[in-house]
């Protein structure tokens, strides 16, 4: 018995030692500065003649530039400017290397190792989830990664390389060519997998994967004959996989769609001669082009699609099914930061960029103001209305350097707009000290009823906006003529609707090409607009045939659809045909998205909690009230005194816990044996309702309460807080009531970056704010954080301090995976 116990102790000791050494090695990997670099002596490279030549060549331009400035009697300010730019570039590279080394460590090690390395920072009650939930998928990826590398190489050469070449022409950088593409031996890592089982079609499987790639890829290219390459390529984002339709034959689903919901984060380093581009400003050219091509290939509305069964038509897999259209009106902004200061006077030259998936629009630049008015409209085709986000970024235009400074950003959950149909809102900008942006957002549902077009088209067409959505599926062509007698053509199709044109990819050396590509257009007036289809040869640039379709002819077709129609081409061969499918959908404004919110399984991906406060007391109507057998019991300073607010579409029958505070006087007259009763009430104003609630059961010593909605989005790693209202502040009996506002701190940080505050509401003890704030918080840090809520009187009439009352919300005590709306007790200041 003793020997067995001793053996177990030794085994446990060995396991603890192994775990400790593994955790220690991980901590060393995440250290910002690599220890091996620290140990490397500065003059180790100079031992060789080649190293000396490299160092001399690298510093020669700088030395020559300084010499030339002195020779031509330039001002000392030029030298100081060059030194400043060099220092800023070195600092920028150090910060980026730190971010990339951290991301690389996260991609190499298991989730369990990363969290265990920080286990000392977590409270003792936190438990660890099942870290093996995605390990089986990572093992499969590691096994098939060489084959994936060959497939990705072909895709890059056929689809990505032509797009990069065209984009670089705008910057006078021609001759781009890929010379080597190797993804290395390290596959991308799946950090988590979520499979949806609610609010999805029974004919599909929807799965989201949080992926991170920080492998050892080796990509070489040339630009204008200059050799270069990419190393330390990193990419992370939320990848969605849709398998549909489900069939009764192996492989049980007919096709697969792969795409990013939103643009992934991308980072890399440049090597070779083009390393000169690896600096702020110039580096953005190549980085922007690469991100654009990734978006044009894998970010919605673009998808990577595969048909896996012959019994399924490619149309069922590859033709898009948009959820609707989002129209964004960027009205104005206020209180933006002053980036340009001249003689103590602050100003900015702001412009805004609005993005949904890979679709992006930019407003005009308004000069010399921190309160710009744009009145800018843009429209986005939304394919995943329950999961996509709308991103807004504001920049200060710097025409001197071209390096525009950020004035803040904001994120809008599209589903929160689709549920209500239309929303006019002020959004607080993130990552800046001050600034708000005014938006008007309208959701458009899609219908195939031509009558709806006549009802709603006039309003939108007067503004030059869209009234319908057009989907063109280019399937294939047959018997195309040859542009040259010596070889077959390389055909592609240009599709034009209104003032916008899109084109398919080219098919090499064939007269019977197959494209199977879908293109989506927003149409202003289907009754007058036409659709043009033109087949072109990539080699010669010559036209192989064309056809024109009047969109008004689609209005008379069943469901306004033309399915798998062979079209005879003009200016082409006698038997040349282009096979297409066309669908027309009418945009109907203000129609909420269909679906049951009670079973919506957005889980980690909902980003904006409901900001609607509880409905006001009913006026002269019959309300059925159910008694609550379990009244709320206050617990310390973190007390819930009411349940989350019901939605606007809720039934007239509501739980007593939602209105008990307003009708506490009715509780005394209710019999314990009565399950429901009908009460007819006259109109009650807000003040008398709050007094009745105060009289009917606030805990002793509690003077005031604040209503908050808390929510955590693990997809964006954001804590969302909605400050709804505050009730029964002190000072209501004074002749001059207070001017309150709410200030927030995410403890333990009390810096300026952690501070958030609402607008001031004047002369009231029951202010209503309904303002939304966000904090960036890692999931592992969330349980240990606390939210300090303080109510401040702007008038400062109190003797000691303008602080009126406050409370601390312990975030670890709440399940924030879903929106939680509660009343929290406020303690008066002493």
N, C-alpha and C positions, 0 to 999 in steps of 0.2 A: 504493500500500500504506500509506504514511504517512497519507494523507488518510482512508482507511477506518478506520485505528486511531484517529485523532483523533476522527472522527465517533462511533465506538463509545464512546470515553471520555466524550464530551460527553453521549451518550444515557444512559449509566450514571450519570453525575453528576446529570443531571436527574431520573432515576428515584429515586436515593437522596435527593435533595433533596425530591422530592414525598412519598416515604414518610416522611422525617423530619418534614416539616411536618404530615402527616396524623397521625402518632403524637403529635406535640407538641400538636395540637389536641385529640386524645382525652384526653391527660393533663390539659389545662386543663379539659375537660368534667367529669372525675371529681373535681376539686378540691372539697373539702367545702363551702366557702363560695363562692358565685358571685361572680366578680370584678365583674360588673356591679352587684351589690348593694353591694359595697364602695365603688364609685365614687359611688353614689347619695348625695347629701347628705341629712342627716336632716331639714332644713327645706324640702326641695323640694316636698313635698305641701302645706305650710302656705301656699304662695304664693296659693292659691285659697281663697275663702271656704268652699267646700264641703269642702275638705280640713280646714280648721280645725274645722268643725262635726263632722266625723267623729271627729277626734281628741278633741274635748271630750266627745262622746257616749260614746266608748269608755272614758274615764277618769272620767266623772261618777259611775258607781256606786261605784267604789273610793273616791273622795274623799268622797262622801256617807256611805259606810259608816264611814270613819275619823272623820268629824265626829260621826256619831251615837254612836259608841262613847265619844268624849270627852264628849259632851253627857249621856249616861246613866251616866257614870262606870264604864265597863267596864274590866276589868283590861288592863294593857299586854300581857299574854300573848295576848289576842285579836288585837291589831294585829300582833304578831310572827308569829302563826300565819298571818294573811292574807298577810303579806309572804313567808313561807316557801312557802306554796302557790303564790303568783304566780311566785316564782323557780323553783320546781320545774316549773311548767307551761311557762315559757319554755325551760328546759333540755330538757324533754321534746320540745317542738316543734322545737328546733334539731337534736336527735339524729334525729328522724324525718325532717326535711327533708334531712339528710345521707344517710340510707338511701335516700330516694326519689330524690334526684338521682343517686346512684350506680346505682340500678336503672334509671333512665331512660337514663343513658348506655350501659349494657349493652344495653338494648333497641334503642337507635338505631343503634349501631355494629355492624359485623360482628364475629364471633368473632375473626377474624384481627387486626383493629385493636386489640381489647381486649388480646389476648395480646402483640402486638408492642409495645404501650405499656409492658409490663412485662418485655420481653425481657432487659433488663440484669440482672434479678434471677434469671435462670435459669442453670443450669450450661451450659457450652459444648456438651456432648454431647447435649442435649435436641433432638429434631427435632420439626417441626411437622406435624400431620396434614393431611388434605385438608379445608380450610375450606369448600370449595364443596359438601360433601355434602348440605346442606339449603338451599342458595341458590335452587335451582330452585323449591322449595316456597314460600319467602318471596316470590319474584317473582310466583308465581301468586296468593298471598294479597293482595299489593298490588293486583293487577289486579281481583280480585273483591271487594275490601273494601267498596265502596259497597253491593253487593247483600247482603253479609253483614250490614251495618249495618241494612238494612231488615228482614231476617229476625229478627235479634236483638231489634229494637225490638218486633216483634209478640209474640215469646216473653215478653219482660219484661212487657208489658201483660197478656197472657193468663194467664201462669203465675206469674211472680215477684211482681208487684204484689199479687195477692190474698193470697199468703203473708206478705209484709211487713206488709200491713194487719192481718192476724189476729195476727201476733206482737207488733205494737206496741200492740194493745189490752191486753195483759197489763201494760204499763207506763203505762196511761192516756193513751196518745198515739194518738188516733183521727183519722180524716179524712185518712189518707195517700193521696196521689194523685200519679202521675207526670205532669208537664206537658211535659217535653221530654227526648228521648232521642236523642243523636247520638254515634256511636262515633268521629267525627273522620276524619282522613285517614291516620292511622298504624296499620297492622294489628299484630296480635301477631306476635312473632318466634319462629321455630322454631330452637332452639339445637342440636338434635341429633335424629336419627331412628334408631330401631332396629327392624328387622323380624326376627321370630322365625321360625326355620326348623326348630327341634327342639322336641319335646314339645308340639306343637300339632296340632290335627286337620287332616287333609288337605282338609277341607271349609271351611277358613277361613284368613284372613290376619290376623295380629295385628301391630300396629305401635304403638310407643311414641314420643311426641314430647315433648321438653322445651321447653315454651313459656313465653314471657315477654311480658306486655303492659304497656306504660307509655306509652300513647298520649295523644292530645289530645281525649278524650271530653268531652262536655258533657251532664250529666244534671241536670235541674231537677225539684223536687218541692215539695209543700206538706204540712205536718203541722199540723192544727188551725188552718189559715189562715195559718200562718207560712211564708214563702217560703224555700227553701233549695236547695242543690245540692251536687254532688260534682265535684271536680276532682282532677287528678293521680291518677286511679284506676290502681292497679297490681295485677297478679295473675301469679303464676308457679307452675308445678307440672308434674307428669308426666301427660300426657294420653294415654290409650290409645284406639286406633281399631281396631275389629274388623269385618272385612268377611266376611260369611257369609250364606247358604251359597253356594258357588261353583256357577255354572250355565254352560250351554253357549251362552247367548245374551248379547248385549250388554245390560247393562254387565259381564257375566261374574260378578257376584256379586249375590245377591238383596236384600241389605240391609246396613245399616251401623249400628254401635253406637259411640257416643262417650261417654267418661266419664273422670273422674279416679280414679286408684287410691286416692289419699289426699287429704285436704282441701288445696287449694292455699293458698299464703300470699297474703293480701289486705291492701292498704293504700290509704288515700285521705285527702283533705282535704275539709273541709266549707266551704261558702261561704254567704253570705246571713245572714238573721236567725238561723238555727239554728246559726250558728258558735259559739254559746254552748255547744253540746254538744261542741265540739272541745277537750276537756281530759280529763286522766286521770280515770277513774271514769265520768263521764256520757257520754263518747265511746264507752265500751264498749257502751252500749245499742244504738245504731244499728249499730255495727260487728258486734256479735254477731248481730243480726237479719239483716244482709246476708250474713254468712258462713253462717248457718244455711240461708238460702234458696238460696245457691249449692250447698250440700251436698244439699239436698232436690231439686235439679234435675240436678246433674251429677256428684256424688260417689257412688261405690258405697255401697249397692246400687242407686242411682238411675242411669239411663242415658238418653241422648238417642238415640232409635232412628228409623230411616227404612227403609221398604220401597221398593226400587227396581225391582222387577219384579213383574208380575202373575202370573207362574208360581209365585211363592213365597208361601206363606201368611204373614200377619203373625205368627202364633204362632211360626213358626220363627225370627223375628228378635227379637220383643219379649218372649217369655216367658223368664224368667231360668233359668239352670242353675247353681245354687250348687255350689261345690266341697265344702262341708261346713259344720260349725258349730264355733266355738271357744268353749269355756267357760273363763272366767277366774275364779279365786278369789284375791282380794286378801287375803292372810292377815294380814300385819303389815308394819311398817317399823321400822328401828332406826337410832340415831345420826343422827337428823334435825337440821338446824340449829336453833339457839335464836333465834327471831325476836323474841320478846317478853321483854325483860329488866326485871325489877322488883327493885330492891335487890340487884343482882348475881346474882339467881337467874334462870336461863334457862328458857324454856318455849315451846311452840308449840301451835296449835290445828289440827292437820293433817286434811286430807281429800284423797282421791284421785279423779281423773277418768280413766276408761279409754275409749279411742276406737279404733274400727276403721272407716275410711271416714267416713261421716256418722252412724254409730251411736255414741252416747255414753251412758255411765253414770257416776254419781257416788256415792261412798260417803258415809256419815254423817261428821260432824265429831267427832273425839275431842279433848276439851279438856285443856289443861295437861299435855302430854306430848310427848316427842321419840321415844318408842317405842310408837306406837299399834298397837292390835290391832283390825282391822276384821272379818275373816272374812266378806267380802262376795263374793257370786256375781253374775256377769253373763254373758250369752251373746250371741254375735255370729254373724250369717249371713255367711259368707265366700264371695265369688263368684270371686275370683282368688287361690287359695291359694298360688300360687307367687310372687306379687308383692306382695300386701298386707302391711301392717305393723300392729302393735298398739302404740298410743302410751299411755303412762301419765304423768300429771302430778300432782304433789303440791303443794298450796297450804296456806298458813297463813291461817286464817280471821280476818279483821279486821272485826268487827261494827260498829266505830265509824265507819270511813270507807268500808267496802265494797270497798276496794282490797286484794285478797288478794295476799300475797307468795308468790313461787315457792320451793318447797323442793326442787326438782329434777325431773327427768324421765327417762324410760327408754323404750327402743324394743325390741320383740321381733319378730323375723322369724317370721311365722306358718308359713312353710314348714318352718322348723327344728322346730316343734312337730308339724306334720302328718307329718313323716317318721318320728317315733318314737312318735306316738300320745298320749303323756302325758309331762309334765315338771314336776318340782318344783325351783324355782330361786330363788336370791337374785340380784338384779340391782342393780348399783351405779348410783346416780343420777348424772346428768350435770349440768354447769353449777353444781355446788355443791361445797363443801369436803368434806362428809361426808354419808352417808346411803345406806341400802340398803333394798330392798323385796322382800318374800317373796311369790312367786307360785306358784300351782299351775294349770297349763294343760292342758286336755284337748281333743283333737281328735276330732270325731265325723264319721264317714263317713255318707253317705246311701244307704239301700237301699229297695227296694220290696217287701220280704218281710215279711208280717205276723207270721211266726213270730219274727223278731228283736225285734219290739215286746214280746212277752210275756217274752222272755228278759232284756231290759234296762230295761223301763219301771219296774219296782218300785223299783229303786235310785234313780232320778232323781225319781220322783214323790213319794217320801217326803221329799225336800228341797224340794218345790214347784218343781222345775226342769222343763225341757222334755224330751220324749221323741220328738217328731216335728216335721217341718217341713211346712207347708202352703203351697202356691202357688195363688193364685186369679187367674185371668186373666179380667178383665171385658171382653168383646168389644163388645157392643152391646145395644140394646133396640129393640123395635118396638111401635108402636101404644100409646104411653103416653097416659094421659088428661091433659087440660089442668087445671092447678090453678085457673085463672081462665078464664072464658068469653071474655074480651077478647083474650087472647094465648096463645101456646104457652109451655110451661114451659122452664125452664133446668135440665135434670136432671143429677144426679150420684148416685153410688152410695156408700153407707157399708157397709163390710164389717167384721164383728165376729167374732173367733174368740177364745174365752176371755175374758180381761179387756182385750183390746187391740182398738182400732178404727182403721181406715184408710179414706180416702175418695179417690175419683177426682177429676179436675178436672171442672168444669161445662161443659156444652155449651149454647150460647145458642139459645133460641127454636126448639126442635125437639121433635117427638114420636117421632122415630126416631134417637136419638143413637148415635154410634159413639165408644167410648172407647179400646179397644185398650190397656189398662193392666194391668200385672201387680202384684199385692200379695203380700208374703211374710209369713208368721206362724210363730212358734214355739208349738207346742201342748203342753200339759202331759200330757193324757190323751185321746187320740183316741177311746177307748171310751166316754167320758162327755161330752166337749165337743161343742158344736154350732156350726154356721156360720150366721150371719145376714146376709142380703143385703137392703138397704133402699134404694129409689130415692127421692130427695128432690128438691124444687124449690127452687132457690136464691132465687128472688124472694120466695116466700111462706113458705118454711120448711115447707111441707106435705109429707106423704108421698104418693108416687105409686104405691106398691106394695112388697111385701116377700115374702121366701121364707126358709124355714129348712131346713137340710140337716144331718142327723146324720152326724158324721164316721165313726162305726163302720160305716156303710153302704159307705164307700169301701174298707174292708179286704177285702171280698169281690170287688171288681172286678179285672179283669186289670191288673197293674202299679199297682193302687190309683189309677187315673186316670179322670176323667170328662171326655171330650173334646167340646168344642163343643156343649154341651147347652143347648137352649132350656128355660127354666124358666117355668112359669106363675106370675104374680104374684098374691098375695092382696091384697085391698082395692084393686084396680086395674080396668082395663078388661077386658072379656071376651076380647079377643084380645091383651092385653099380654104380651109375652115378654121375658125377660132371658137373653141368651146368654152362657154362661160356660164356662171349662175349669178343672178342679180337679185338682191332683196332691197326693198325700200321700207323704212320705218318712220312713222310720224312721231315727232317729239311733242309730248303733252306736258306742259309745265305744272309744277305744284302738286303732282300726284305722288304720294308717299310710296316707298318701295313695299311690295307685298312681302308678307312673312309674319310669323308669330314671335314677338320679342321674348315671350316667356320661355321659348325653347331655343332661342338663338345661342349657338355655341361658338361665339367669337373668342371666348376664353381670354388668352393672353393678348389678343390683338385689338381689342377695343381700346380707344385712346382718349375719348372724351366722356366723362360721366354725365349723367343727366343733370342739367342745371336748372330745371324747372322746380320752383318751390312748391310746397303743398298748396292745393287749391284753396281759395278763400271760402269762408262759410257760405252755405247755400242761402238763398234769399227766397222766402215764401214758397218753399217746395217741400215735398214729402221725402224724407230720408230714412231708409231702413238702417237701424243701428244694431249691431251685435255686441253684447257685453263681452269684455275681455276678462276671463277668469284669472289671468296672471298679470297684474299690473306691473309696470316697470319699477325696478328697485335700483336706486342710485348706488353706484359703487365708486367711492373715492372721487377723484377729480376727473375721471374719464367715464362719464355717465351717458347712457343713451336713454332719452326720455320719450322718444317716439320712433316708430318704424319708418323705413324709407318711404318717401312720398309716392303715392299712386300716380300712374300716368294719366295724361289728359283723356285717354280713351277708356278709362276705368268705368265700371258700372256704378250706378247710384248707390249700390249696396257696398259699403266699405266697412273695414274693421274699426272697432271703437278705439284701438290703439293709435289709429291715424288721426282721430279728431277728438279724443278724450279730453285733451287739454282745453279745447274750445267749448266743450259741452260737459264739463265736470259737474255742473249743477244738476244735470239730468241723471247722473249716476246714483244720486241719493234716492231718487224716486223709482229706480228700477228694481223690480223684484228678482230675486236670485233664481226663481223658477222660470223666468221669462227668457226665451231664447232670442227673440227679436221683438222690437216694438217700432211703431211708426210715430214719428214726432214731426209736427208741423211747426216751423220756426219762421219768424219774421226776420227781416234784414238786420244783420249785426255788423256794425262797423269794426274796423280792425282794432282800435284801441280798447273797446269794451271786451272784445274777444280775448285779448292778451291779459287784461285785468282779471277776467274770469278764470283763465288758466292759472294765473299767478295765485289767485285766491284758492283754487281748488287742488293744490297739491305739489307745488315746487318744494324740494327738500329744504329743510331749515338751514338758514345761513346763506342760501344761494340768492344772489341779487339778479344776475343776468345769465343769459345763455346765448350761444352762437350756433348757428346751423351750418354744417359743412358737409360736402360730398368728397370722399376720398376714393382714389382709384390708382392702381399701379399697372402700367403697361410694360410687360416684360419684353415685348418686341422692340419697343423704343427705349426701354430702361428709363422710364419717366414716371415720377409720382405726380399725379394730377390732383389738384385741390380746387374745389369750387367754394368760395365764401358766399353763402346765400344771404343771410340776414343775422342781425343781433336783436334780441328782445330785452326790454326792461332795464335799460341802462340807468344808472343813477343820474339825478339832475332834472328829472321830469317835472318836479314841483317848483323849479326855479323860473324866474321871469325870462331868463335868457338860456334856452336849452343848449346842450353841447353840439359841437360839430364833429362827430366821430368818424374814424376810419380804422381799418384792421391792418395790423402789421404781423408778418409771419417770419419765423426763423426756423430753419431745419437744423436742429441741434445735432452735434455739439458746435457746429460752425456758426459763428456770430459775425462773420465778415459781411462786407457790402454785397458780395455775390450771393449770399444766402438770404438776404433781406428781400421780402416782397410786401407790397402794401396796396390797398385798395384806394379808390378815389374817396374824397371827403363828401359826406352827406350832411347838409347843414340843418341845424335847428330841429333835432329829433332825438328821441331816446329809443326809437325802434327802427334803425336804419336798414335798408334793403340794398345789397350790393350786387349779387349775382355776377361775380367776377372770377375768372379762371386763372390759376397759376400752375407752373410746372417746375419740377426739380429733376435734374439728372442724377439717378441713384442706381448703383449696381444691385442686382437682386440679392447678392450675398450680404450687402450692407444694410438692406432695408429693415430687418427685424431689430437692429440696434439703434435706429434713428428715432428721434422724437420731434414733434412739431409744436413749437411755441406759438400760441395765438394771443395777441395783445390788442386791446381796444384803446385807442388814443383819442383824446379830445384836442382838436386843433386850436380851440379857443384858449385852452390852458387856464381855465378859471379855478382849477383846484389848487389848494394851498401848496402842496409839496411837489406834485408831479402831474403832467398831463396824462399819465397812465391811469385809466379808469378801472380796468379789470383784465384778467388774463387767465389762461389755462395751458396745460401741456398735454398733448395727445401722444400716447405711446403707440407707435405704428405697429409694433410687434404683437399688440393685443387684438388686431383686426385682420380679417381675411380680405385683403385688398385686390384679390384676383377679379372681384366684381365690385361695382360701384356701391359704396356704403354711404348713405345719407343719415346723419344723426344730429341731435342736439347735444352740445357739450356745455357743462356747467362752467361759468366764469367766476373766479374768485376776485373780490374787490381788492384794489390796491390798498396797502397799509400806509 
